[in-house]
């Protein structure tokens, strides 16, 4: 299954061969693929000493409790090889959050410093068994997750430069939107933006907030925007200064996938379908390979990863 895509690479995860382990988590096989050049790299298993730190994982919507995704290159982008990348594996556990990062440069996994929920969330009490945060979004060098519980309306943050977890307090006005829809964006100046919906969603009204000093500065209200030409439109994600939304048809616009320039609010139809997954920034046909071809074939138990034909 496809788990993520970034910079011309696709992160693939094999289906679990067995049920949950004794700790309730499945460590599946992962591969990073370059579809354009028909190459892939099979990632090594997470070492046993790291895997042993995972205890009592909380369930998510997926068949198992972990999530895997690419990390931005960050400060390494200027000096990194064309084939360099990082992959993050993380899981929300009963008492803590656990994460590991794989670097293609070292071909090794290492631990992200563990954080307990008690340290991150004041007044934390034992959970109901479900994940506390959901809906991962990336902006600049940060990942944000929205809260899945109402006792403490904070967002989980992963700083991929420092490789550390923290929480962020949204503006009080935006807390009402946490369960209506928040989309994280880039400012173009190295800081994050937050687009928060309002209860009057039929008008497509949103408030745009921004930070100018990284994850620790305060959110400042930038402006109000009205995005949606239809009452049932769905914001998928953001790409730089653009929003991506599904429009289900109206008297003004045809049904399809649209991008919206957050500065001019200009809409551009990029696809007629509103179904399936959308991938952006696909590399030009003459670009260099994005994955080292060091491993092209390797048998994975009863499965074999094969190059594209």
N, C-alpha and C positions, 0 to 999 in steps of 0.2 A: 504494500500500500504506500502511496505517496504521503509523506508527513510534512515536507516543507520544500521550498525552492528559493534560491538566492544566487545571484551573480552567475546565472547559466548552469547551476548545479541543481540536482533534484535529490532529496533525501528519501530513501526507500526503507521500509521496515517489513521484514518477513512476518507472516502470520504465525502466532504461537503454535508450536507443535503439541504442547501439553497444557494442562490446566495451570492454575496459580501455584506458585511455590509455597513453601512453608510460611514465608513472610507475606504472602498474598500479592506478589508482584512477579511479572514475567519479564525476563531479560531477553529480548528478541534480537535477531541478527539484523544489522544495519548496513546499508551500502549507500555510497554517494556516487551519483551517476552524472555523466556529461552526455546528454542525449544527442547533442550536435555532432560530437566526435565518436559516439558509440563506445564510450569507455566508462568504467566504473572502478571504484575501490571499495572492497569489503572491509569494514571496520573491525578491529579486534574486539573480542568480548570484554566487557567491563571486568576488571580483576576481582577476584574473590574477596580481598580485604576491603575493597570499596563497596562491593555489593552487600557485604555483611552489615554495613551501617544503615541499611534500609530496614526499618521496623514499622509494622502496622500501617501500611500505606492506606490513604483515604481514596475512596472510589471516585472515578470520574465517569463521564458519559461513555467513553471508549471502553472496549472489552477489558482493558487492564488499566492500571492506575498511573502509569508514567506518561511523560510526553517528551518528544525529541524534536529538535529544531536547530537550524543554523544560527551561529552567532555572527554579528557584523565583524568585519576585519578591524575596525577601529583604528588605533594608532599604528597597527601593523600594515595597514593598507599600502602605505607609500613604499615600504621596503619588502613587502611580501611577494613571494613567487606567484605567478599566474595560477598555479595549481594549489595554492595554500587556502585552507579553510578550517573552520572550527565547528564542532557539533556539540550541542548541550543535551544531556539527558537529565531529567529532574523528576522528582515525585514529591507530593505533599503527604507527609506521614501524620500519625496521630499527634505526636508531640513536637515535630520539627519539619523543616523542609530540607531535602537532600538533593544535591546536584553534582554532576560530573561534567567535565569538558574534555573533548578529544581534539587534539591538534594534529593536523596532517604533517606538520613540520617534524614533530617528535614521534608520531605514530603511537602515542600513548594517551591513556585516560588519566586525569588527575581530579581530585576532589575540589569542589567549590566550598569555601568555609560554611559549615553547617550553622543554621540559625534555628533556635527554638521558637515556637509560637509565643511562649510566655515572654520572651525578650522583644518580639516584634509587635505583639498586640497586648495592650494594657487590659487587664481583667480577663484574659483568655480563660475559657472553661473548656472542658472536654467536648469534642465535636460529636456530631451525630453519625460519623462514619463517611460523610461525603466531603469532597474536596472543598476547601475554604475559598479558593479563588479559581476563576475560569476566564476564558476569552483572551488568550495571549495576544498582545499587540506590540509591535516594534516601532520605535521612533528614535532616530539618531543612534546612540549606543546603548539605549535602554529598552528593556522589555517591561510591559505593564500587564497586570492581571486585575480584573474587576472582582469585587467581593461577592461571594456566594452566600453570605450570611449578613444579617442586619444588625447584629449587636455592636459592630465596630466597622463603620463604613469607610474603610481605607483600601488603597490599592497596593498590591504587592509589586515591588520593583526589583529588577535584576540589572545592575550596572555591569555591562560586559567589558568595560575597561578595567575596573577593579575586581571584577568577578566576585561580587558580594550582593546579598539580598538585603532589602530594607522595605519599609512601607512608606506610603505617601498619603498625606491628607488632602483630599480634593477640596475645592472651595465649597463653602456651605450651600451655596445656590446649586452647585452641581451634584450634590449628594442625592437630590430628588431624581436625578437622571441616571443614577447608577444602574437601576433596573429597567430603564427605558432605552438607554443607549448612549455610550460614550465612545468616541473614535479618537485615537491618539494620532497626532500629525507632527511634522517637522516645521520649525520656524524658518529654516534656511540660514539661520545664524547659530546653529549648534545647540539650540534649545528645543524642548518639546512644546507642543500645543495640545489642547484638549477641546474637542468639539462635543458639547453636551446638549442632548435633546431636552425639550420641555414637555409638559403634560399636554400642551396644545399641539400634538404631533400632526393633526390634519392640515396645519398650515406649514409644516416643515420648519418650524422655528427652532433655531439652535443658538447657543451662546458659545463663542470662541474665547478660550482662555489660553494664556501663554506663560512660559517661564523663560527668563533670560540668563539664569545662572546655574543650569544643571538641575539635578533632581532635588537638591536641598533648598532651593529658593522658593519664594511664595508664588502662588498662582495669581495672575493679574487678568482682569477682564479686558478683552481686546475689542470685541464688537458682537452685535447680534447679526445673524445671517438667516435667510430663508432659502432653503435648498430645494425642497421637493416640489416637483410639478404635479405630484399625485399622492393621495393619502396612504397608499400601501407600499410606497417605495422603501427599499431596504438598503441601508449603507453597509457595504461589504468590508471596506478597509480604506486605508490611505496609502498613496504612493507619492512620497515627497510632498509637494504642494497641492496634490490632487486627491480628491475623494473618488471612490469607485462605488456606484450604486446600481441596483436593479430597479428599472422602471417598468411597471406592468401595463403601461399603455394609458393614454388619455387623449383628449381632443387636441392637445397641443403637441404631443410627442408620441412617436412610435414606441412600442415595447422594445426593450433591449438593455444591454449593459452600457452605462454611461460613465464618463469621467467628468468631474466638476472642478474647475480651477477655483480654489478657495478665495483668491484675491478678486477675480472678476466675476465669479459665479457663472461662467460660461460652461455650458454642457456640450459634450461631444460624444456621439454614439460610436462605440467601438465594436459592438457585437450585437446581433439580432437576438441571441438566446439569453435567457435569464437563468439557465440551469447549468450545472457543472461548475468546475473550478477555473478561475482565471489566473494566469501567470503573466508576470510583467518582466521587463528588462531582459528579454531573451537575446542572447548575443548574436552579432552579425555572423553570416556564414563563413567568413574568412578569419574569424577571431581565433586566438590560440586556445588549445585545450585547457579545460578548467579542472581536470582531474588527472593526477599522475597515473600512468598506465602500468604501475608496478605490479598490480594484481588484476588480471583480467579474467581468470578462471579459478574458482576455488569451490570445492564441494562443501555444502553446508548440510551435514547429516543426510536427510532424505531429499534435500532440495539442491539444485545447482543454479547459481547465478551465472548467466551467460551474457556475453556481449550482444548488443543489438545487431541484427542482420539487415 
